[in-house]
Amino acid sequence: MAAKKEAAKMLKITLVRSTIGQVPKARATVAAMGLRKLHQTVELPDNAATRGQIQRVRHMVKVEEA
């Protein structure tokens, strides 16, 4: 039974490129993910919505499993 209560998988997302000069949609996506400064890291759940955000800004972020 304990296996079913496994913690939700999380992703560590780090901003590695500046949003300066990026298209507004990419800037808004980075802000929506909670990233403000370079090399800032946030943990977000590994779901379809988060994966879609990562896909849009994949050139600016580094993703690791938490």
Buried (B, 14 or more C-beta within 10 A) or exposed (E): EEEEEEEEEBBEBBBEBEBEEBEEEBBBBBEEBEBEEEEBBBEBEBEEEBEEBBEBBEEBBEBEEB
